[in-house]
Amino acid sequence: MLAPCVKYPNCPRCPMALSTNSAAAAGAASAPCPVCGATRMSLYDVPSEELLVPVVSKAMFDGVLDRARKSVDQSELQKFVDWTAEFGQEG
């Protein structure tokens, strides 16, 4: 079974080139890491019967929260607060 890496890159020696614009880069990105054996692939490259769904832990969830960025600025949110104060929730 194949499972996604918990952290990326899997090891310090894993190739980091994300671009596959050249034949050399594409070859390097598709070759397994010589140290840990990890292979770069998308979720769609893995046959569903070979995909092991990872168990999500609190540490994984906390890691995502640490890297998450705001999608709406505070000043933009204030516009909604002001509109609700003026017109009510139902408009």
C-alpha positions in Angstrom: 0.0 0.0 0.0 1.1 3.5 -0.7 0.7 6.4 1.8 1.3 10.1 1.5 4.3 11.6 3.3 3.5 13.2 6.6 6.0 16.0 5.9 7.4 17.2 2.6 10.0 16.4 1.6 10.1 13.0 3.0 13.8 13.2 3.8 16.5 16.0 3.4 17.7 14.2 0.2 14.4 14.0 -1.6 14.4 16.1 -4.8 12.6 19.4 -4.4 12.2 20.4 -8.1 8.5 20.8 -8.5 8.8 22.0 -12.1 8.9 19.4 -14.9 9.4 21.9 -17.7 12.4 20.1 -19.1 13.1 16.5 -19.8 15.9 16.4 -17.2 13.6 18.0 -14.5 10.8 15.6 -15.4 13.2 12.6 -15.1 14.6 13.8 -11.8 11.1 14.4 -10.4 9.9 10.9 -11.4 12.9 9.0 -10.1 12.6 7.6 -6.5 14.7 9.3 -3.8 18.0 7.4 -3.6 17.9 7.7 0.2 14.4 7.0 1.4 12.8 5.5 -1.8 9.9 8.0 -1.9 8.4 8.6 -5.3 6.9 11.9 -6.4 3.4 11.4 -7.8 0.0 13.0 -7.7 -3.0 11.4 -6.0 -4.4 10.6 -9.5 -1.3 8.5 -10.3 -2.0 6.0 -7.5 -4.5 3.2 -8.2 -7.2 3.5 -5.6 -6.7 -0.1 -4.5 -3.1 0.7 -3.6 -3.8 3.9 -1.7 -3.6 3.7 2.0 -5.8 6.4 3.6 -3.7 8.0 6.4 -4.9 8.2 9.9 -5.3 11.9 10.7 -3.8 12.9 14.1 -4.1 16.0 16.1 -0.4 16.8 15.3 -1.2 16.7 11.6 -4.2 19.0 12.1 -2.1 21.4 14.2 0.6 21.4 11.4 -2.0 22.4 8.8 -3.3 25.2 11.1 0.3 26.5 11.5 0.7 26.8 7.7 -2.8 28.1 6.9 -3.1 31.7 5.8 -6.1 34.0 6.1 -8.2 34.1 2.9 -10.1 37.3 3.9 -8.5 40.5 5.3 -9.8 41.9 8.6 -10.9 45.1 6.8 -13.0 43.1 4.4 -14.7 41.3 7.3 -15.5 44.6 8.9 -17.6 45.5 5.8 -19.8 42.5 6.6 -20.1 43.4 10.3 -21.1 47.0 9.3 -23.7 45.7 6.8 -25.2 43.4 9.4 -25.4 46.2 11.9 -27.1 48.4 9.5 -29.5 46.0 7.7 -29.7 43.0 10.1 -28.9 39.4 9.3 -31.8 38.9 6.9 -31.1 42.0 4.9 
